């Protein structure tokens, strides 16, 4: 064995990529700026595991035997550990700071919620477990549903939709089923300019023609323009309240009355329900369907911490068309109403949104949050959300222009500010904040 006489060069050596751009010798891994896919790191010729020699036996697969390689990457032990460790360090957590995940997303997921969701009785559930063995889980779904119905003043709730946009689709399918049941197929959905951006996309996906309703100079629905457009071809109006500009629609009840008089339904986007929870019940405003993003109002994770959950509350007129399955209390226990039993008392359902009955982890987290606050606590949540949004809005007065929140106007839970950046920064606000 001889030593390598040339040694390593002592002068810094630039690493040049194929396109001529300089790069770090570590491929930027030290800074965790980039992380290759596991398929890009490994190859089929390497593995971090030693397998015992397989005994030679006759194959029983016949013509089903694989002829091509699987194509899965093989990594050494070091490559595997380093890859997943680097990925884990990119996770954003409550321990690191405020969740920067959208203006209408709750930024705090309490540890208590996570602890409850990880209890073995919930975390180890299987969706095909016999109903008699999961009565506690069904009770959680039923109790959460009761809270959502009470808080919204609605008649029923579909718990199975998995996200806000999924909930929008659920509500529109219920509306379409209700219209078809009375032999009144309509083709147009009206969407105000101030509505949530997913509303027109969902309406189009559901097969409807989408028409805009203009906003007034103060950022709210133009009531007269809406009334002028209502007609026998309008199936529903999809409205966000508080709207995307962070403003409460003061004419909501008048809007609902006009829509109902035209034979249509009112769909409300519940993205900003956190601003009014415990204070305003959408059902009292004439809403027929509204999805509730559990991550936006009831502290469940979102995005990488998901999956999401978007229960849909329904009016009495739409309840017969709600999707399957749903939990029903019968005697001292709970049963899951599915296709086999729905015909007895829920034969008008439009069908099923998902394979099973929703996101159990999200249900446990949301119910934990609700029970830890209580009715008075949820009312305080709305007050704090509105107060915080207005504090931020006023703090930005000399930095950004607020088209619909300037001149001392108040906003609801969120504020919209644009242009004029930067002029003079308040002492408490940095360009990054």
C-alpha positions in Angstrom: 0.0 0.0 0.0 1.5 3.3 -1.0 0.5 6.8 -0.2 -1.0 9.1 -2.8 1.9 11.4 -3.5 0.0 14.1 -5.4 -2.2 15.0 -2.5 -5.1 17.5 -2.6 -4.7 20.9 -4.1 -4.3 23.6 -1.4 -5.7 26.5 -3.4 -9.5 27.0 -3.7 -10.9 25.2 -6.7 -14.2 26.4 -8.2 -16.7 23.7 -9.2 -18.2 24.5 -12.5 -21.6 23.0 -13.6 -22.3 21.8 -17.1 -23.8 25.2 -18.1 -20.7 27.0 -17.0 -22.2 28.4 -13.7 -20.2 28.1 -10.5 -21.6 25.8 -7.8 -20.5 24.7 -4.4 -18.5 21.5 -4.0 -21.2 20.0 -1.8 -23.9 20.7 -4.4 -25.4 23.4 -2.1 -26.3 20.6 0.5 -24.5 22.4 3.3 -26.9 25.3 3.0 -29.9 22.9 2.2 -30.8 25.1 -0.8 -31.4 22.1 -3.0 -32.2 18.5 -2.3 -32.3 16.0 -5.1 -35.1 13.4 -5.4 -34.3 10.0 -4.0 -34.6 8.7 -7.5 -31.8 11.1 -8.5 -29.5 10.1 -5.6 -29.6 6.3 -5.9 -29.3 3.8 -8.6 -30.6 0.3 -9.0 -27.1 -1.1 -8.6 -26.7 -0.1 -4.9 -28.5 -0.8 -1.7 -28.0 -0.1 2.0 -29.2 -3.5 3.0 -27.4 -6.9 2.8 -29.9 -9.6 1.8 -29.3 -13.3 2.4 -29.0 -15.5 -0.6 -32.5 -16.4 -1.7 -33.1 -20.2 -2.0 -33.6 -21.4 -5.5 -37.2 -22.5 -5.9 -39.5 -22.9 -8.9 -41.4 -19.7 -9.7 -45.2 -20.0 -9.4 -45.9 -16.7 -11.1 -46.0 -18.1 -14.6 -46.8 -15.4 -17.2 -47.2 -12.9 -14.3 -43.4 -12.9 -13.6 -41.8 -9.5 -14.0 -39.5 -9.1 -17.0 -38.4 -5.5 -16.5 -36.6 -4.0 -13.5 -38.7 -2.3 -10.8 -36.7 0.9 -11.3 -36.6 1.7 -7.6 -33.5 3.6 -6.4 -31.0 1.8 -4.2 -29.1 4.0 -1.6 -26.3 3.3 0.7 -27.0 3.7 4.4 -25.3 7.0 4.6 -27.1 8.4 1.6 -30.4 7.3 3.0 -29.9 8.8 6.5 -28.5 12.1 5.1 -31.2 12.5 2.6 -34.1 12.1 5.0 -32.3 14.1 7.7 -31.9 17.0 5.3 -35.5 16.8 4.4 -36.6 16.8 8.0 -34.6 19.9 8.7 -36.6 21.7 6.0 -39.9 21.1 7.9 -41.5 24.2 9.3 -42.9 23.9 12.7 -44.6 25.9 15.5 -41.3 25.7 17.4 -39.5 27.7 14.6 -41.9 30.6 14.1 -45.2 31.9 12.8 -46.8 29.7 10.1 -46.4 31.6 6.8 -49.1 29.6 5.0 -51.6 32.0 3.4 -53.5 35.0 4.6 -56.6 33.0 5.5 -55.0 30.1 7.4 -54.8 29.8 11.1 -51.2 30.0 12.1 -51.4 28.1 15.4 -51.9 24.3 15.8 -51.9 23.8 19.6 -49.9 20.9 21.0 -53.0 19.6 22.9 -54.7 19.0 19.6 -51.7 17.0 18.3 -51.6 15.0 21.5 -55.2 14.0 21.2 -55.0 13.1 17.5 -52.1 10.8 18.4 -53.9 8.8 21.0 -53.9 5.1 19.9 -57.6 4.9 19.8 -57.7 7.6 17.1 -54.3 7.3 15.4 -54.6 3.5 14.8 -58.1 3.5 13.4 -58.8 1.6 10.1 -61.6 2.9 7.9 -62.9 -0.7 7.4 -63.0 -1.5 11.1 -66.4 -2.9 12.3 -68.6 0.0 13.4 -69.1 -1.7 16.8 -65.4 -1.4 17.5 -65.1 2.3 16.7 -68.0 3.8 18.6 -65.8 6.4 20.2 -64.6 7.7 16.8 -68.1 7.9 15.4 -69.1 9.8 18.6 -66.3 12.3 17.9 -67.5 12.8 14.3 -71.1 13.2 15.5 -70.2 15.7 18.2 -68.1 17.8 15.9 -70.9 17.8 13.4 -73.3 19.0 16.1 -71.0 21.9 17.0 -70.6 22.9 13.3 -74.4 22.9 12.8 -75.0 24.9 16.0 -72.3 27.5 15.2 -73.6 28.1 11.7 -77.3 27.9 12.4 -77.7 25.4 9.6 -79.8 22.2 9.3 -77.1 19.5 8.7 -73.5 19.0 7.7 -71.6 16.7 5.3 -68.3 15.8 7.1 -66.6 13.8 4.3 -65.2 16.5 1.9 -61.5 16.7 2.3 -60.8 20.4 1.6 -62.4 23.8 0.9 -62.6 23.4 -2.9 -63.8 19.8 -2.4 -66.5 21.2 -0.1 -67.5 23.8 -2.7 -68.0 21.0 -5.2 -70.1 19.1 -2.6 -72.3 22.1 -2.1 -72.8 22.7 -5.8 -73.6 19.0 -6.4 -76.3 19.2 -3.7 -77.7 22.4 -5.3 -77.7 20.7 -8.7 -79.4 17.6 -7.3 -82.1 19.8 -5.6 -82.8 21.7 -8.8 -83.0 18.5 -10.9 -85.3 17.0 -8.3 -87.8 19.7 -9.0 -87.3 19.5 -12.8 -85.5 22.8 -12.9 -82.1 22.4 -14.4 -80.3 25.7 -14.5 -77.0 26.6 -16.1 -75.5 29.8 -14.6 -73.6 30.4 -11.3 -73.1 34.1 -10.3 -69.8 34.9 -8.6 -69.1 38.4 -7.2 -65.7 39.9 -7.9 -65.0 39.9 -4.2 -65.5 36.1 -3.8 -62.8 33.5 -3.1 -60.8 32.6 -6.2 -61.8 28.9 -6.1 -65.5 29.7 -6.5 -65.6 30.3 -10.2 -63.2 27.4 -10.8 -65.5 25.0 -8.9 -68.6 26.2 -10.6 -66.9 25.7 -14.0 -65.7 22.3 -13.0 -69.2 21.4 -12.0 -70.4 22.2 -15.5 -71.9 25.6 -14.9 -71.4 28.8 -16.9 -69.9 31.5 -14.6 -70.8 35.1 -14.7 -69.3 37.9 -12.6 -71.1 40.4 -10.4 -69.3 43.7 -10.0 -68.2 45.2 -6.7 -69.2 48.6 -5.4 -66.4 51.2 -4.8 -66.2 50.1 -1.1 -65.4 46.5 -2.1 -68.8 44.8 -1.5 -71.3 43.1 -3.8 -73.2 45.5 -6.1 -76.8 44.6 -4.9 -78.6 46.2 -7.8 -76.3 44.5 -10.4 -77.0 41.2 -8.7 -80.8 41.7 -8.7 -80.7 42.7 -12.3 -79.0 39.5 -13.4 -81.1 37.1 -11.4 -83.3 35.0 -13.6 -84.7 31.5 -14.4 -81.2 30.3 -15.6 -79.4 31.1 -12.4 -78.8 28.1 -10.2 -76.9 29.8 -7.4 -74.8 32.7 -6.2 -71.4 31.9 -4.7 -70.5 34.6 -2.2 -67.7 34.9 0.3 -68.6 36.6 3.6 -66.5 38.2 5.0 -65.2 38.6 1.5 -61.7 38.3 0.0 -61.1 42.0 0.7 -61.7 41.4 4.4 -65.1 43.1 4.4 -68.4 41.9 5.8 -71.2 41.9 3.3 -73.8 44.1 5.1 -76.5 43.3 2.5 -76.2 39.5 2.9 -79.7 38.9 4.1 -81.1 41.0 1.3 -79.0 39.2 -1.2 -80.2 35.8 0.0 -83.9 36.9 -0.1 -83.5 38.1 -3.7 -81.7 34.9 -4.8 -84.4 32.7 -3.1 -87.1 34.7 -4.7 -85.6 33.9 -8.1 -85.7 30.2 -7.3 -81.9 29.9 -6.8 -79.6 28.9 -3.9 -77.0 30.8 -1.9 -73.6 29.2 -1.5 -71.3 30.9 1.0 -67.6 30.4 1.0 -66.6 29.8 4.6 -62.9 30.6 4.2 -63.1 33.6 6.6 -65.6 32.1 9.1 -63.0 32.7 11.8 -63.9 36.4 11.7 -67.5 35.7 12.7 -67.6 32.3 14.5 -69.7 32.6 17.7 -71.0 36.0 16.6 -72.9 35.5 13.2 -74.7 32.4 12.1 -74.7 32.1 8.3 -78.0 30.2 8.4 -79.7 33.3 9.8 -78.4 35.2 6.7 -80.2 32.8 4.3 -77.2 30.7 3.3 -78.1 27.3 1.8 -74.6 25.7 1.8 -71.2 26.7 3.2 -68.0 24.8 3.5 -65.9 25.2 6.6 -62.1 24.9 6.3 -61.1 23.3 9.6 -57.6 24.6 9.2 -58.8 28.2 8.8 -61.2 28.3 11.8 -60.5 25.3 14.0 -56.7 25.0 14.1 -56.1 21.8 12.1 -52.9 21.5 10.0 -52.8 22.5 6.4 -50.6 21.8 3.4 -47.6 19.6 4.4 -49.3 19.1 7.8 -52.6 17.9 6.2 -54.5 16.2 4.8 -57.2 18.9 4.9 -60.9 18.7 5.8 -63.8 20.8 4.5 -67.2 19.9 6.1 -70.2 21.4 4.3 -73.2 22.7 6.3 -76.5 22.6 4.5 -79.9 24.2 4.8 -83.1 22.2 5.3 -83.8 22.5 1.6 -80.5 20.8 0.7 -80.2 18.3 3.5 -82.1 15.5 1.6 -79.4 15.6 -1.1 -76.4 15.6 1.1 -73.6 13.0 0.3 -72.9 9.7 1.9 -71.7 8.6 4.3 -72.8 10.3 7.5 -72.9 9.4 11.2 -76.3 9.0 12.9 -77.1 8.4 16.5 -79.5 5.4 17.0 -80.4 4.5 20.5 -77.3 4.4 22.7 -74.9 4.0 19.7 -73.8 5.4 16.4 -74.1 4.0 12.9 -72.7 5.0 9.6 -75.4 5.6 7.0 -74.1 4.3 3.7 -75.6 3.0 0.4 -77.0 -0.1 2.0 -79.1 1.8 4.5 -79.5 5.2 2.9 -82.6 4.2 0.9 -84.6 3.9 4.1 -84.5 7.7 4.8 -81.9 9.4 2.6 -82.7 8.1 -0.9 -82.3 11.5 -2.6 -78.5 11.8 -1.9 -76.4 12.9 -4.9 -73.8 10.2 -4.1 -70.5 10.0 -2.4 -67.6 12.4 -2.3 -64.9 10.1 -0.9 -64.2 6.5 -0.3 -64.7 6.6 3.4 -66.0 9.2 5.9 -63.5 12.0 6.2 -60.2 12.9 7.9 -60.3 11.4 11.5 -57.1 13.2 12.5 -58.6 16.6 11.5 -61.9 15.8 13.3 -60.1 15.0 16.6 -58.0 18.2 16.4 -60.9 20.4 15.5 -63.1 19.1 18.3 -60.3 19.4 20.8 -59.9 23.0 19.8 -63.6 23.7 20.1 -64.0 22.0 23.5 -60.9 23.7 24.9 -62.4 27.1 24.0 -66.1 26.6 24.6 -68.8 28.8 23.1 -67.5 32.0 24.9 -63.9 31.2 23.9 -64.8 30.8 20.2 -66.6 34.2 20.4 -63.4 35.7 21.7 -61.4 34.0 18.9 -63.4 36.0 16.4 -62.9 39.2 18.3 -59.2 38.7 18.5 -58.9 37.8 14.8 -60.7 41.0 13.8 -58.7 43.1 16.2 -55.4 41.7 15.0 -56.3 42.3 11.3 -57.2 45.9 12.0 -54.0 46.4 14.1 -51.9 45.2 11.1 -54.0 47.3 8.7 -53.5 50.5 10.7 -49.8 49.8 11.2 -49.4 49.7 7.5 -51.1 53.0 6.8 -47.9 54.8 6.0 -46.4 51.9 4.1 -49.1 50.4 1.9 -52.3 51.6 0.4 -55.4 49.7 1.5 -58.0 50.2 -1.3 -60.9 49.1 0.9 -59.5 49.5 4.4 -58.2 53.1 4.3 -59.5 56.3 5.8 -60.1 54.6 9.2 -62.4 51.8 7.8 -62.4 48.5 9.6 -61.7 45.1 8.2 -62.7 41.5 9.2 -60.0 39.1 10.1 -57.8 39.9 7.1 -56.8 43.1 5.3 -55.8 43.8 1.7 -53.0 46.3 1.1 -51.1 47.1 -2.1 -48.8 49.5 -3.9 -46.8 52.3 -2.4 -44.0 50.0 -1.1 -41.8 51.1 0.5 -42.4 54.7 1.7 -41.6 54.9 5.4 -41.4 51.8 7.6 -42.9 51.9 11.1 -40.4 51.1 13.7 -42.1 47.8 14.5 -42.3 46.6 10.9 -39.4 45.4 8.8 -39.4 44.9 5.0 -39.5 41.2 5.7 -42.5 41.4 8.1 
